[in-house]
Structures are given as structure tokens and as C-alpha cells.
């Protein structure tokens, strides 16, 4: 039996070596429906280059809600372009329900049609290498500065060619021509770093055009990016003709010839300098093809996410401040305890001990609000989301380098909430232990005043240890709490309970942990005083 198993393994290994696409396809299938493992350092570059007036998830909210970790789980894309599209989609809100529905329908289509999905993934493979992350710079970044004495490489190339003709035609000494080569090397060295980077970017764009043409040839219904790629075929042809000299230099099989011609006559350098200006004048016509190629890759990753998170739903978008999550789950805790909430014009105040689950709960609500308004699905049985931007202040850290205390960092973030509310007419604000960097009396007074102000036009999800706020904010805030359960392993059941917190289970846990009975009794007496 062992011999047969070894023979099968050797046969598979031989087939993988002979047919590399077979091995790659096996890798793609093995990744399907699993968390991603990529670490794409330039995943956010497209978003940064195109960040504009569109409503988007700000950097602090992205970090505080642990979206970098979630993005890693979701990023099963084949190409760096797909990673960039996925990151951008997660950061930008979509206010059109029809567009969200279409986005989700595409994910479902790719989830259910494995042959189509794998055909698209194989077509994307030429863009798999990490250096293709720089294509976005060529298409959306700042155009390069024209080099000083741009005429010099052309003149040197012509002189080198003329001297070689004289050597051959008039029997000049070959040393006349060889003397020019060190000058060519110096010119190549002078332009090397900038030109090599630009050439790699433009070469990546050429590969992207080829992949876009192959994808456009795939006939499939209900896949809008393929239709858009076919519509952009004319623009790609125009760009390909403009870049044809550079494409010829990059053909496989002529690399060594081009290298020697570049050394002798600065061929590739002159071709690049001649074509790069034309490319940057035409690059606007290629952006749509880039966007659709990247969107297809990102859509396949999100189709895999639907398998990774089978318990999901399409949300409804509410025109009023309303948030409803039924049996919602945190994506980083797929087997965690589901919880539900319904906020209709009221905000939420959650109390409870450390590690009881209150911060995880408000993060879950905020993450689902962002997923629902960017990707068109929530990890819940039912969801209604407000059309409000999400802003979070979860971790107010002591910024030594900036000279900011924990308290100052918090008030700076919460001031941003008030400014955001004024700009957008409201928001979905997430606050964890607000103003915890100051004394109890002032903390409660400031928190009550700020939370009342924020709750006027916005939905606020706030956690606190200050049970005094329950009586002060009970009219405008739904009161909920998490509590210890001394009867279960781990002390917490992570179940949200509606109403003000009144139990003294945190003190009872002292007895379970072996504290002296008189200490436990004294603590209970102080709490009831």
C-alpha cells in the first residue's frame, strides 16, 4: 500500500513539473474558502492615490476596528491589482442599494460557478508577481519629471551607430567605436534607477493589457466587469500601438539581443524615452481596464469569503438612523457567540467588566455596518444599516513622540466625531471607554455631556465601566450590559443583556478565585453602600 501511495505521489509530482498550470490550479483550489495568507505591502496604494471626496473609512477607524487583520483573511486574490481593488472597495461606502446588490450578485455568481471562476483566475496569473503592484503608480501616480538633457542618449546612440558604420564601411580602427561604449555605460548608469523603475511599470501595464484582452474573450453572463472590458477593447488597442516599440523590446527570446543593442546604441533607453511621454498622455484611457481586471480578482476573493462565512445576509439600507443586527457575528471570531440589537433613533450604552465582550460586540456592529455598505453583505441573519459613515475611537494610546497623553488623544478623536457629524449630518460613532484618561468625577461629567450631544443626530455605540451614566443617559440610550457568569468555564457567557447592569458577579468571582471571605464581603458591602 505504501508503495502505491509513493507511486501516486511521484506521478502527481511529475505532472506538476510538466504542467505548471496544474500545480497552480491545485493551489487556487486549496485556498478556496479559507482565510488568506498574503501580505501585500502596497494593497492600500490605489486607495491612497485616488482618495477624494467620496465617503470612506478613515485611517483610525480602519485600524481600531482591526480591518488590517480582517483584510488579510479576505485577501485571497491572485494579483497585487486584486489586493488593491479589494482594499479600496472595503474603504469606500456605496450609497446605491442597486450597486450593492449587483456587487453581491457577482460574488454569488463566482462562488457558484467554479469552472468560470478558475478560468478567470488562470487568465490573471501573468499578473501574479509582486512587482505588478507598481502598475497602479504608472496609471494613477504623478507622471515622471522629464530628464535633463533628454537629447543626450539619442545623440550618443546616433554617434555610436555612425562610428560603427565608419568602422565597417571605411575600415576605421575598431577602437574608435569601442571608445564610445564607456560613454554609453555612463549614460545608462545615470538613468538606471529612474528608467528601470519606469520601464518596469510600463511593462507591467503592457502585461495588464494582455490579461485584459484575454479576460474580454471570456463569454459569461451576469459578469459586468467582462462586459466593460470588452467595451474598452478599442482604448487598449490604441495604447498597444503607441507602446509597440517598447513591447517589441520586452518580447521573450530577444532579451539578450536587446541588452547588447542597448549597450552599443542605447536602444532600449531611447525607445523608453520616446514612448514614456506618449504612455503618460494615454494612461487615462487604460484606467478603466485596470479597474475591471482588479475588480474581477477582488470579486473572486469575496466569493471565497462567502464560503468562509456561510452565515451572512444582504442588508437593507435605512434612510433614518436605524441599526438592526440579528444574530450578528464578528468576522475574526466566526465561532463566537452571536448577539442581536435593534436601535431605532436611539443610541447604545453597554456596560460590563473587562473581557466580558462589550468592546468585541460594538466592534462587530461597526464592522458589519462597513461590510454591508461596501461589499453588500453582513455576517448576520438579518441586518438593517443606516446610511451613515462609521467612525471609531477604540484605542486611545499615549503618543510619546507627539507629546500627547492618553486623555488628549481621546478628546482629539472625539472632536473629530463632532466635526464629522457637522459635515455629514450624522454618523455611526463607536466609543470604547470614553475619557478614561482622567479622574472619575470629570470623566462621567464630560462623557454625559458629549454623549448627549452626539446622540442628537447620530447613532452612538459606547462602552463604559461607569454605571452612573446609565441613569444620566437612559432616555436617549438603550441600556445593555454583559456580565460574568460564575457558573460557566471562563467566567463569561458573552451574551448581551438588555437593561442596566445591577448584578455583583464581578465581586462573586473573587470568591471563586480564592480570595478571603472577609475581603469578598467587604467589597460587596462597599458596592451596596
C-alpha positions as CSV (number, residue, x, y, z in Angstrom):
1,X,0.0,0.0,0.0
2,X,2.8,2.4,0.9
3,X,4.4,1.6,-2.5
4,X,1.2,2.6,-4.3
5,X,0.9,5.8,-2.3
6,X,4.5,6.7,-3.2
7,X,3.9,5.9,-6.8
8,X,0.9,8.2,-6.9
9,X,2.8,11.0,-5.2
10,X,5.6,10.7,-7.8
11,X,3.1,10.7,-10.6
12,X,1.4,13.8,-9.3
13,X,4.8,15.5,-8.8
14,X,5.9,14.6,-12.4
15,X,2.6,16.0,-13.8
16,X,3.0,19.2,-11.8
17,X,6.6,19.6,-13.1
18,X,5.5,19.1,-16.7
19,X,2.3,21.1,-16.5
20,X,2.9,24.1,-14.1
21,X,-0.7,25.3,-14.5
22,X,-1.9,22.1,-12.9
23,X,0.1,22.8,-9.8
24,X,-1.1,26.5,-9.7
25,X,-4.7,25.3,-10.1
26,X,-4.3,22.9,-7.2
27,X,-3.0,25.9,-5.1
28,X,-6.0,28.0,-6.1
29,X,-8.4,25.2,-5.2
30,X,-6.6,24.6,-1.9
31,X,-7.0,28.3,-1.0
32,X,-10.7,28.4,-1.8
33,X,-13.0,29.2,1.1
34,X,-10.0,29.6,3.5
35,X,-8.5,32.7,5.2
36,X,-5.9,34.5,3.1
37,X,-2.2,34.4,3.9
38,X,-1.0,37.2,1.6
39,X,1.0,40.2,2.9
40,X,0.7,42.7,0.1
41,X,2.6,45.8,1.3
42,X,1.1,48.1,-1.4
43,X,-2.5,46.9,-1.0
44,X,-3.7,50.3,0.0
45,X,-1.8,52.2,-2.7
46,X,-4.7,52.6,-5.2
47,X,-7.0,53.9,-2.4
48,X,-4.3,56.4,-1.3
49,X,-3.8,57.7,-4.9
50,X,-7.5,58.1,-5.6
51,X,-8.8,59.1,-2.1
52,X,-11.1,62.0,-2.8
53,X,-14.4,63.4,-1.9
54,X,-16.1,60.0,-1.7
55,X,-17.2,59.0,1.8
56,X,-14.7,56.4,3.1
57,X,-13.5,54.7,6.2
58,X,-10.9,56.9,7.8
59,X,-7.5,55.6,8.9
60,X,-8.1,55.5,12.6
61,X,-11.4,53.6,12.2
62,X,-9.8,51.2,9.8
63,X,-7.1,50.4,12.4
64,X,-9.3,50.5,15.6
65,X,-11.8,48.0,14.1
66,X,-8.9,45.6,13.2
67,X,-9.6,45.8,9.5
68,X,-5.9,45.1,8.6
69,X,-6.4,41.7,10.2
70,X,-9.7,41.2,8.5
71,X,-8.3,42.3,5.2
72,X,-5.6,39.6,5.4
73,X,-8.3,37.0,5.9
74,X,-10.3,38.2,3.0
75,X,-7.4,38.8,0.6
76,X,-7.2,35.6,-1.4
77,X,-6.7,37.5,-4.7
78,X,-4.3,36.2,-7.4
79,X,-2.7,39.5,-8.2
80,X,-1.5,42.6,-6.4
81,X,-4.0,44.5,-8.5
82,X,-6.8,42.5,-6.9
83,X,-5.5,43.2,-3.4
84,X,-5.5,46.9,-4.2
85,X,-9.1,46.8,-5.6
86,X,-10.3,44.8,-2.5
87,X,-8.7,47.3,-0.1
88,X,-10.2,50.2,-2.0
89,X,-13.7,48.6,-2.0
90,X,-13.6,47.9,1.7
91,X,-12.6,51.5,2.4
92,X,-15.3,53.2,0.3
93,X,-19.0,53.3,1.1
94,X,-21.6,52.6,-1.5
95,X,-24.9,54.5,-1.1
96,X,-26.7,53.0,-4.0
97,X,-28.6,49.8,-3.0
98,X,-28.7,48.6,-6.6
99,X,-24.9,48.8,-6.9
100,X,-24.5,46.9,-3.6
101,X,-27.0,44.2,-4.8
102,X,-25.1,43.9,-8.1
103,X,-21.8,43.6,-6.3
104,X,-23.2,40.8,-4.1
105,X,-24.8,39.1,-7.1
106,X,-21.4,38.9,-8.8
107,X,-19.8,37.4,-5.7
108,X,-22.6,34.7,-5.6
109,X,-22.2,34.1,-9.3
110,X,-18.5,33.4,-9.0
111,X,-19.0,31.4,-5.8
112,X,-21.4,29.0,-7.6
113,X,-19.6,28.7,-11.0
114,X,-16.3,27.0,-10.3
115,X,-15.3,26.5,-14.0
116,X,-15.8,30.2,-14.8
117,X,-14.0,31.3,-11.6
118,X,-11.0,29.1,-12.3
119,X,-10.8,30.2,-15.9
120,X,-10.7,33.8,-14.8
121,X,-8.0,33.0,-12.2
122,X,-5.8,31.3,-14.8
123,X,-6.1,34.3,-17.0
124,X,-5.0,36.5,-14.1
125,X,-1.8,34.5,-13.4
126,X,0.5,36.6,-15.6
127,X,0.0,39.5,-13.2
128,X,0.7,37.4,-10.1
129,X,4.3,38.6,-9.4
130,X,4.7,41.2,-6.6
131,X,6.2,43.8,-8.9
132,X,2.9,44.3,-10.6
133,X,1.8,46.3,-7.6
134,X,3.6,49.2,-9.3
135,X,1.2,49.2,-12.2
136,X,-1.1,51.5,-10.2
137,X,1.7,54.0,-9.8
138,X,2.1,54.2,-13.6
139,X,-1.7,54.7,-14.1
140,X,-2.6,56.9,-11.2
141,X,0.6,58.3,-9.7
142,X,2.4,61.5,-10.6
143,X,3.9,61.5,-14.1
144,X,7.7,61.4,-14.0
145,X,9.8,64.6,-14.5
146,X,11.3,64.8,-18.0
147,X,15.1,64.1,-17.6
148,X,17.6,66.9,-18.1
149,X,19.5,66.8,-21.4
150,X,17.0,64.3,-22.7
151,X,18.6,64.6,-26.2
152,X,21.9,63.2,-24.9
153,X,21.1,59.4,-25.1
154,X,19.7,59.9,-28.6
155,X,22.8,61.8,-29.8
156,X,25.1,59.2,-28.2
157,X,23.2,56.4,-29.9
158,X,23.4,58.0,-33.3
159,X,27.1,58.7,-32.8
160,X,27.7,55.1,-31.8
161,X,25.9,53.8,-34.9
162,X,27.7,56.3,-37.2
163,X,31.1,55.2,-35.8
164,X,30.3,51.6,-36.3
165,X,29.3,52.3,-39.9
166,X,32.6,54.1,-40.4
167,X,34.5,51.1,-39.0
168,X,32.7,48.7,-41.3
169,X,32.4,51.0,-44.4
170,X,35.8,52.8,-44.4
171,X,37.9,50.5,-42.4
172,X,38.4,52.8,-39.4
173,X,40.0,51.3,-36.4
174,X,37.5,49.5,-34.2
175,X,39.0,51.3,-31.2
176,X,37.1,54.5,-32.4
177,X,33.9,52.7,-31.8
178,X,34.9,50.8,-28.7
179,X,35.8,54.2,-27.1
180,X,32.2,55.2,-27.3
181,X,31.0,52.2,-25.2
182,X,32.2,53.6,-21.8
183,X,30.2,56.8,-22.5
184,X,27.1,54.7,-23.2
185,X,27.7,52.8,-19.9
186,X,27.9,56.1,-18.1
187,X,24.6,57.3,-19.6
188,X,22.9,54.0,-18.8
189,X,24.2,54.3,-15.2
190,X,23.0,57.9,-14.9
191,X,19.5,56.9,-16.0
192,X,19.4,53.4,-14.5
193,X,17.3,53.7,-11.3
194,X,14.6,56.0,-12.6
195,X,14.4,54.5,-16.1
196,X,14.4,50.9,-14.8
197,X,11.5,51.7,-12.4
198,X,9.5,53.4,-15.1
199,X,10.2,50.6,-17.6
200,X,9.0,48.0,-15.1
201,X,5.9,50.0,-14.5
202,X,5.1,50.4,-18.2
203,X,6.0,46.7,-18.9
204,X,3.5,45.8,-16.1
205,X,0.9,47.9,-17.9
206,X,1.6,46.0,-21.1
207,X,1.1,42.7,-19.3
208,X,-2.1,44.1,-17.8
209,X,-3.4,45.0,-21.3
210,X,-2.7,41.4,-22.4
211,X,-4.6,40.0,-19.5
212,X,-7.5,42.4,-20.0
213,X,-7.7,41.2,-23.7
214,X,-7.8,37.5,-22.6
215,X,-10.4,38.2,-20.0
216,X,-12.5,40.1,-22.5
217,X,-12.6,37.0,-24.6
218,X,-14.3,35.0,-21.8
219,X,-18.0,34.8,-22.6
220,X,-20.2,34.6,-19.4
221,X,-23.5,36.1,-18.4
222,X,-24.0,38.2,-15.3
223,X,-20.3,39.2,-15.0
224,X,-20.4,43.0,-15.6
225,X,-16.6,43.5,-15.5
226,X,-16.2,41.3,-18.5
227,X,-18.7,43.4,-20.4
228,X,-16.8,46.5,-19.5
229,X,-13.5,45.0,-20.6
230,X,-14.9,44.2,-24.0
231,X,-16.2,47.8,-24.3
232,X,-12.7,49.1,-23.5
233,X,-11.0,47.0,-26.3
234,X,-10.6,50.0,-28.6
235,X,-8.8,52.0,-26.0
236,X,-6.4,49.1,-25.3
237,X,-5.6,48.7,-29.0
238,X,-4.8,52.4,-29.2
239,X,-2.4,52.2,-26.2
240,X,-0.8,49.0,-27.5
241,X,0.0,50.6,-30.8
242,X,1.6,53.6,-29.1
243,X,3.7,51.2,-26.9
244,X,4.5,48.8,-29.7
245,X,8.3,49.7,-29.8
246,X,8.6,49.0,-26.1
247,X,6.5,45.9,-26.4
248,X,9.0,44.6,-29.0
249,X,11.9,45.2,-26.7
250,X,10.2,43.1,-24.0
251,X,9.4,40.1,-26.2
252,X,10.8,36.9,-24.8
253,X,13.6,35.4,-26.8
254,X,15.1,38.8,-27.8
255,X,16.2,39.9,-24.3
256,X,19.9,39.2,-24.9
257,X,19.9,40.9,-28.3
258,X,18.2,44.0,-26.8
259,X,20.7,44.0,-23.9
260,X,23.6,44.2,-26.4
261,X,21.9,46.7,-28.6
262,X,21.2,48.8,-25.5
263,X,24.9,48.7,-24.6
264,X,26.0,49.5,-28.1
265,X,23.4,52.1,-29.2
266,X,21.3,52.8,-26.1
267,X,18.4,51.2,-28.0
268,X,16.1,50.4,-25.1
269,X,16.8,53.6,-23.2
270,X,15.9,55.7,-26.3
271,X,12.8,53.6,-27.0
272,X,11.7,54.2,-23.4
273,X,12.4,57.9,-23.5
274,X,10.5,58.2,-26.8
275,X,7.5,56.1,-25.7
276,X,7.1,57.1,-22.0
277,X,5.7,60.5,-22.8
278,X,3.2,59.0,-25.1
279,X,2.2,56.5,-22.5
280,X,1.5,59.1,-19.8
281,X,-0.6,61.1,-22.3
282,X,-2.6,57.9,-23.0
283,X,-2.7,56.3,-19.5
284,X,-6.1,57.8,-18.6
285,X,-7.6,55.5,-21.3
286,X,-6.2,52.4,-19.5
287,X,-7.5,53.1,-16.1
288,X,-10.9,51.5,-16.7
289,X,-9.3,48.3,-17.9
290,X,-7.1,48.3,-14.8
291,X,-10.1,48.8,-12.6
292,X,-12.1,45.9,-14.2
293,X,-9.2,43.5,-14.2
294,X,-8.6,44.3,-10.5
295,X,-12.3,44.2,-9.7
296,X,-12.7,40.7,-11.1
297,X,-9.8,39.4,-8.9
298,X,-11.3,41.1,-5.9
299,X,-14.8,39.7,-6.7
300,X,-13.4,36.2,-6.7
301,X,-11.8,36.8,-3.3
302,X,-15.1,38.0,-1.9
303,X,-16.8,34.9,-3.5
304,X,-14.4,32.8,-1.4
305,X,-15.3,34.9,1.6
306,X,-18.9,33.9,1.2
307,X,-17.8,30.3,1.6
308,X,-15.6,31.2,4.5
309,X,-18.5,33.0,6.2
310,X,-21.6,30.9,5.2
311,X,-23.9,32.7,7.8
312,X,-24.4,36.0,6.1
313,X,-27.2,38.1,4.7
314,X,-27.8,41.1,2.4
315,X,-28.6,44.2,4.4
316,X,-31.3,46.8,4.0
317,X,-30.2,50.4,3.9
318,X,-32.3,52.8,6.1
319,X,-32.7,56.5,5.3
320,X,-33.1,57.2,9.0
321,X,-30.7,56.5,11.9
322,X,-31.6,52.8,12.4
323,X,-29.4,49.9,13.1
324,X,-30.6,46.3,13.4
325,X,-28.4,43.3,13.6
326,X,-29.9,39.9,14.3
327,X,-27.5,37.2,15.4
328,X,-24.5,39.1,14.3
329,X,-21.0,37.7,14.4
330,X,-17.6,39.1,14.4
331,X,-15.6,38.0,11.3
332,X,-12.4,37.4,13.4
333,X,-14.4,35.2,15.7
334,X,-16.5,33.1,13.3
335,X,-17.4,30.6,16.1
336,X,-18.2,33.3,18.7
337,X,-21.5,33.8,20.4
338,X,-24.0,35.6,18.2
339,X,-25.8,38.7,19.6
340,X,-28.6,40.9,18.4
341,X,-29.5,44.6,18.7
342,X,-32.2,46.9,17.4
343,X,-31.6,50.7,17.5
344,X,-34.3,52.9,16.0
345,X,-33.4,56.5,16.7
346,X,-31.7,55.6,20.0
347,X,-28.0,55.1,20.7
348,X,-26.5,52.2,22.7
349,X,-24.7,52.3,26.1
350,X,-23.1,49.0,27.0
351,X,-21.6,48.3,30.5
352,X,-19.8,45.3,31.8
353,X,-16.5,44.0,33.2
354,X,-13.2,43.7,31.3
355,X,-13.2,40.7,28.9
356,X,-17.0,40.3,29.2
357,X,-17.4,41.0,25.5
358,X,-18.7,44.6,25.3
359,X,-15.9,46.0,23.1
360,X,-16.0,43.0,20.8
361,X,-19.8,43.5,20.5
362,X,-19.6,47.1,19.4
363,X,-16.8,46.3,17.0
364,X,-18.9,43.6,15.5
365,X,-21.7,46.0,14.9
366,X,-19.4,48.6,13.3
367,X,-17.6,46.0,11.1
368,X,-20.9,44.7,9.8
369,X,-22.1,48.2,9.1
370,X,-19.0,48.8,6.9
371,X,-19.1,45.4,5.2
372,X,-22.8,45.9,4.4
373,X,-22.2,49.3,2.8
374,X,-19.0,48.3,0.9
375,X,-19.4,44.6,0.0
376,X,-23.2,44.2,0.2
377,X,-23.3,41.5,2.9
378,X,-23.3,41.3,6.7
379,X,-22.4,38.4,9.0
380,X,-25.8,38.1,10.5
381,X,-29.2,36.5,9.9
382,X,-30.8,39.9,9.2
383,X,-29.4,43.4,9.0
384,X,-30.7,47.0,8.6
385,X,-28.0,49.6,8.3
386,X,-28.0,53.4,8.5
387,X,-26.6,55.4,5.6
388,X,-24.1,57.0,7.9
389,X,-20.2,56.9,8.0
390,X,-18.7,54.8,10.7
391,X,-16.1,56.4,13.0
392,X,-14.4,54.6,15.8
393,X,-12.2,55.6,18.8
394,X,-11.3,52.2,20.4
395,X,-7.6,52.6,21.3
396,X,-6.6,55.9,22.6
397,X,-2.9,55.4,23.1
398,X,-0.3,57.6,24.8
399,X,1.7,59.1,21.9
400,X,5.1,59.9,23.4
401,X,6.7,61.1,20.2
402,X,3.8,63.6,19.6
403,X,3.7,64.6,23.2
404,X,0.1,63.5,23.6
405,X,-1.4,61.9,26.7
406,X,-3.9,59.1,26.6
407,X,-6.7,61.6,27.5
408,X,-5.6,64.2,24.9
409,X,-5.5,61.5,22.2
410,X,-9.1,60.5,23.1
411,X,-10.5,64.0,23.1
412,X,-8.8,64.7,19.8
413,X,-10.5,61.7,18.3
414,X,-13.9,62.5,19.8
415,X,-13.6,66.1,18.5
416,X,-13.3,64.5,15.1
417,X,-16.6,62.8,15.7
418,X,-18.3,66.2,16.3
419,X,-16.7,67.6,13.2
420,X,-17.7,64.6,11.2
421,X,-21.3,64.9,12.4
422,X,-21.4,68.5,11.3
423,X,-20.0,67.6,7.8
424,X,-22.1,64.5,7.1
425,X,-25.3,65.4,9.1
426,X,-24.7,62.5,11.5
427,X,-22.6,59.3,11.9
428,X,-22.3,55.9,13.4
429,X,-19.8,56.5,16.2
430,X,-18.1,53.8,18.2
431,X,-16.6,54.8,21.5
432,X,-14.8,52.5,23.9
433,X,-14.4,53.8,27.5
434,X,-14.5,57.5,26.6
435,X,-12.4,59.9,28.6
436,X,-10.8,57.1,30.6
437,X,-7.6,59.0,30.9
438,X,-8.9,61.4,33.6
439,X,-10.5,61.2,37.1
440,X,-13.8,59.6,37.7
441,X,-15.9,62.8,38.5
442,X,-14.8,64.7,35.5
443,X,-14.9,61.6,33.2
444,X,-18.5,61.0,34.0
445,X,-19.5,64.7,33.6
446,X,-17.7,65.1,30.2
447,X,-19.0,61.7,28.9
448,X,-22.6,62.6,29.8
449,X,-22.4,65.9,28.0
450,X,-20.6,64.7,24.9
451,X,-22.7,61.5,24.5
452,X,-25.9,63.6,24.8
453,X,-24.6,66.0,22.0
454,X,-23.6,63.1,19.7
455,X,-26.8,61.3,20.3
456,X,-28.9,64.2,18.9
457,X,-28.4,63.4,15.2
458,X,-26.2,60.3,15.3
459,X,-26.2,56.7,16.4
460,X,-23.5,56.1,19.1
461,X,-22.3,52.8,20.3
462,X,-20.4,53.3,23.6
463,X,-18.9,51.0,26.2
464,X,-18.2,52.1,29.7
465,X,-17.4,50.9,33.2
466,X,-19.2,54.0,34.6
467,X,-22.6,52.6,35.6
468,X,-23.6,56.1,36.7
469,X,-24.0,57.0,33.1
470,X,-26.9,54.6,32.9
471,X,-29.2,56.9,34.9
472,X,-27.9,60.0,33.2
473,X,-28.4,58.8,29.6
474,X,-31.2,56.3,29.9
475,X,-33.7,58.4,28.0
476,X,-31.6,58.7,24.8
477,X,-29.6,55.5,25.0
478,X,-30.7,51.9,25.0
479,X,-29.0,50.3,28.1
480,X,-27.5,46.9,27.7
481,X,-24.8,45.0,29.6
482,X,-22.6,42.0,29.6
483,X,-22.0,40.2,32.9
484,X,-19.9,37.5,34.5
485,X,-21.4,34.1,35.0
486,X,-19.6,32.3,37.8
487,X,-21.2,29.0,36.8
488,X,-19.5,28.7,33.4
489,X,-15.9,28.0,32.4
490,X,-14.0,31.2,31.7
491,X,-16.5,33.2,33.8
492,X,-18.2,34.8,30.8
493,X,-21.0,33.7,28.5
494,X,-20.7,36.7,26.2
495,X,-24.5,37.2,26.0
496,X,-25.8,40.7,25.6
497,X,-28.5,41.5,28.2
498,X,-30.9,44.4,27.9
499,X,-31.3,46.8,30.8
500,X,-29.0,48.5,33.3
501,X,-26.2,46.4,35.0
502,X,-27.1,45.6,38.6
503,X,-25.5,42.2,39.3
504,X,-22.4,41.9,41.5
505,X,-21.0,38.9,39.8
506,X,-17.6,40.6,39.4
507,X,-17.2,40.5,43.2
508,X,-18.5,37.0,43.4
509,X,-15.8,35.9,41.0
510,X,-13.3,36.9,43.8
511,X,-14.6,34.1,45.9
512,X,-14.2,31.6,43.0
513,X,-10.6,32.8,42.5
514,X,-9.8,32.0,46.2
515,X,-9.9,35.5,47.7
516,X,-10.5,35.5,51.5
517,X,-14.2,35.6,52.5
518,X,-13.8,38.8,54.6
519,X,-12.4,40.6,51.5
520,X,-15.3,39.5,49.3
521,X,-17.8,40.5,52.0
522,X,-16.2,43.9,52.4
523,X,-16.2,44.5,48.6
524,X,-19.9,43.6,48.4
525,X,-20.7,45.9,51.3
526,X,-18.9,48.8,49.6
527,X,-20.8,48.2,46.3
528,X,-24.2,48.2,48.1
529,X,-23.5,51.3,50.1
